[in-house]
Amino acid sequence: MSETWLNRSFLECHGLSGLLQVDIVNFHLTINKAWMEPSAYAYLQLGIADIMHILLAQHLGCKYIASFDSDFVRVKDIIQEETGILVLTNPEKILAIL
């Protein structure tokens, strides 16, 4: 669990000084909402952690989500169509946005 906490000095040393830790207050995954997008992502064989990342990014109003995970690469078009979030799947796409 200690590896999941943000360490400011680690972030700065590794070029992630702009990373923000956000609070996901008011995020609710109701039964009705769970049967919509998450079930489609599960059908597409996305794991629960990936699904939660998408839902939380949408909740926070993110325009982009970056992942080199092959599952995100495979369903990036569907994620963009459903949420409007552009999936950045390689370092070149990330640098183009920065």
C-alpha positions in Angstrom: 0.0 0.0 0.0 2.8 2.4 0.7 3.8 2.2 -3.0 0.5 3.8 -4.0 1.0 7.1 -2.0 2.3 10.0 -4.0 5.8 11.0 -3.0 6.5 14.6 -4.1 10.3 14.2 -4.2 10.0 11.1 -6.4 7.6 12.9 -8.7 9.9 15.9 -9.1 12.9 13.7 -9.7 11.2 11.7 -12.4 9.7 14.6 -14.3 6.2 14.4 -13.0 6.1 17.6 -11.0 2.8 18.7 -12.6 1.0 15.6 -11.4 -2.0 16.5 -9.2 -3.5 14.3 -6.5 -7.2 14.8 -6.7 -10.1 13.9 -4.4 -12.8 11.9 -5.9 -15.5 13.4 -3.7 -19.1 12.8 -5.0 -18.2 9.9 -7.2 -21.1 7.5 -7.0 -21.4 4.3 -9.1 -25.1 3.6 -8.8 -26.7 0.4 -10.0 -28.2 2.2 -13.0 -24.9 3.7 -14.0 -23.0 0.4 -13.4 -25.2 -1.3 -16.0 -24.3 1.3 -18.7 -20.7 2.1 -19.5 -19.0 -0.3 -17.1 -20.8 -3.3 -18.4 -19.8 -2.5 -22.0 -16.2 -2.1 -20.9 -16.4 -5.4 -19.1 -17.8 -7.1 -22.2 -14.8 -5.8 -24.1 -12.6 -7.5 -21.5 -11.3 -4.5 -19.7 -10.3 -5.1 -16.1 -12.0 -3.4 -13.1 -9.0 -1.2 -12.4 -9.0 0.1 -16.1 -12.8 0.6 -15.9 -12.5 2.6 -12.7 -9.7 4.8 -14.2 -12.0 5.6 -17.1 -15.0 6.4 -14.9 -12.9 8.5 -12.5 -11.3 10.4 -15.4 -14.7 11.1 -16.8 -16.0 12.2 -13.3 -13.0 14.6 -13.0 -13.6 16.0 -16.5 -10.3 14.8 -17.9 -9.7 15.4 -21.6 -7.0 12.7 -21.8 -6.0 9.5 -20.2 -2.5 8.0 -20.8 -1.8 4.3 -20.7 0.5 1.9 -22.5 -1.8 -1.0 -21.4 -2.7 -3.1 -24.4 -6.4 -3.1 -23.3 -6.6 0.7 -23.5 -4.9 0.6 -26.9 -7.4 -2.0 -28.1 -10.6 0.0 -27.0 -9.3 3.6 -27.3 -11.8 4.4 -30.0 -14.7 3.2 -28.0 -13.5 5.1 -24.9 -13.3 8.3 -26.9 -16.7 7.7 -28.5 -18.4 7.0 -25.2 -16.7 9.6 -23.0 -15.0 12.1 -25.2 -11.7 11.3 -23.5 -8.7 10.8 -25.8 -6.5 7.8 -24.9 -2.8 8.5 -25.3 -1.2 5.2 -26.0 2.5 6.0 -26.6 5.1 8.6 -25.5 4.8 10.4 -28.8 1.1 11.1 -28.3 1.8 12.3 -24.8 4.5 14.6 -25.9 2.4 16.0 -28.7 -0.3 17.0 -26.1 2.3 18.5 -23.7 
